[in-house]
Structure formats: structure tokens, C-alpha cells
Amino acid sequence: MLTKEINPMTVLFFTTKTSLAGLNKHVRVVARQLYAEAVQADLEVAGPIYWIYYGADGKPDTEFTLEIALPITEVNGYAGQLQTKQLPAFRCVSALHTQPWDKLSDTYGQLIGELFAHGHAMSGICREIYIHMDFHTPENNVTEVQIGLV
């Protein structure tokens, strides 16, 4: 378990209300929209895709807010179809997940157990950073899981 502070960052993002059971309709769709919009608006991409969960509790039908975000450099006068904002600094515990995404709950379970064992409290915000996405060989995926701390 690694505790770290993530610096603020500017992102181009999509937001929706959804549940864990409803996530699949956004996979491979929203990231493509974000990249296409960044190119069309001449925005400089500054990192990989982030999925940010606000209020997800691990239950398949609980509704929460999902943001899918693409880090970009500073924005001046962007007036495209999506939104931009500055994500605040983020204190979290973090682990690399190097398995298929259907095993992400294992990494979350391990991190949550460790953070409670060290006396930390969760903020209700989690992030997944998709460092490498391999849709043909999912065991090659590399995802950083970050669980926000109070």
C-alpha cells in the first residue's frame, strides 16, 4: 500500500450518474470521445484516461457520479462539447492492478483492508488510471487504483 498526494490537474471530462452494473456502456466509448474532442479542439493531452467514482460503495445497483477524464494542459477559451475543470489535490492509497478488470475488486479489497488496518478513513472518492489498456489480452492491462483518504 502506497500513500501519496496527487497534484491538482486540468482535465477534459464526461460526467454521468450510473451504477457499477451500468459501467460497461461507457467502456471504449467515452475515452474515444475525449481523445477525439481533445484533438479537434487542439488541446494537449497530458496523461492517460481516469475514471473517477464519487460515492460508489461496491454494490452493483448503488447510483453514484462517474467522471471519465483526460488530463490536458491549461485550457484557454475551450468551447467544445465536453467540460473542463481543475481536479483538486488528492490524498490517497494506491496500488497497481496488473490483471483483467474483472479482478479489480480484489485490488480494492486489499487496499481497503490495509488502509483500515493503518487507521485511515476513506473519502468516498476512488480513481482508476488506465496506464495500459489491452482489450485483446486483458491480463496485460495496467491500472492504478487510488482510494481517497480523509
N, C-alpha and C positions, 0 to 999 in steps of 0.2 A: 504494500500500500504506500503510495507516494502522495504526500500532502503538498499542494502548490497553490500559488496565486497566479491567475491568468490576467494579463494586462487587458485594459479596455481595447475594443476593436470595432471598426466600422464594418457593417455588413449590408448586403443586399439580401432581402428576405421575403419569404412567403409565410403567412400565418393562417392557422385554422383551428377550430375546435374538433377534436376527434377522440378516439379511444385506441387502446392497443390493438383491439380487434380490427380497427379501421385503417391501420397504418399502411397496409400493402398497396392501396391505391395511389400513394404518394411516391413509392419506390420507383426510381428510374424516370419519373415524370417531372417532378419539381426540380431536381438537380439540373436536368436538361434545360428547363425553362430559365433557371437562374443563370446558367452559363451563356445561353443564347442572349438573354437580356443584357448581361454584362458586356458581351462582345458588341451587340448592336448599339449600346449607349457609350461605347468606348471607355468602360470602367476597367481599371486594372485589378485583376484577381490577385489576392494576397494570401490565399490558403485554401485548404480543402473544405468540402461541404460539412456543415454542422447540423445535427438535429438536436433541438433544444426542447426539453419537456418541462412544462410548468404544471405541477400538481398531479403528475402520473403516480399511481400508487401500486402498480404491478398487477392490478386486477384488469382482466380483458375488457370489461364494459364501462369502466370509470371514464367519464369525459374529462379531458384536460386540454390545455392550449399547447399546440405544437408550432414551433418555428423551425423552418428549414432555411439555413443561412449560408451565404457565401461571403467570406471575408474579402473586402476590397480596400483600396487606398481611399484617401479622403474624397468626398463627393462634393462637387460644386455645380449646382444647378441641375441635378438629375431630375427629370420629369417623366420617367418611364412608367411601365405598367405595374411594377412591384414597389416595395418600400425600402428605405434605407434607415439605419439608425446606428447609434453607438451602443454596443453592448458594454455594460459596466465591468469593472474588475470582478473576478470570480474566484473565490477561495474554494478549493475542492480537494477530494481524494481522487486519485487517478490510477488506472491500470490499462495496459494494452491487452486487447482481446484479439487473439490470432486464430480464431476458429470461425465456422459459419455463424451467421447472425442468429440462427435458431438456438444457439447456445449462449446468447448474450445474458440471459437470466442467471447463468452460472457465475459470470463475472460480477454482475450486480450483487448477487447473494454473497459472494466472497468479500467484496468491498464493504457492503453494509455491515456484515458481521465484524469486520476489522475496525470500521470506524466507530461502531458502538463499543467495542472492546477497548478502544483508546479514549472513550469518553466524549466523542464528538456527537453533534446533533446535525441532522440533515436539514437543508434549507427548503427542500421541495422543488429544487431545480436540478435537472440532470442534463448532461450533454453527451452526445456521441459524435466523435470526429472521425470521418471516414477517410483514413490515410491512404488505404488501397482497397478498391472495390473490384472483386473478381466474380462476375456473375456466372461464369462458366465453371470455375473451380472455387467454390465458396470457402474451402479450407485455406485458401490463400488470402482471404480478407484480413486487413489490419485495421482495427477500430480502437481508438482511445475512448474509454468510458470515464466520464467525470461526474462525480456526485457532489453537489454543492453543500458546503458546510455553513452553519450559522456562525 
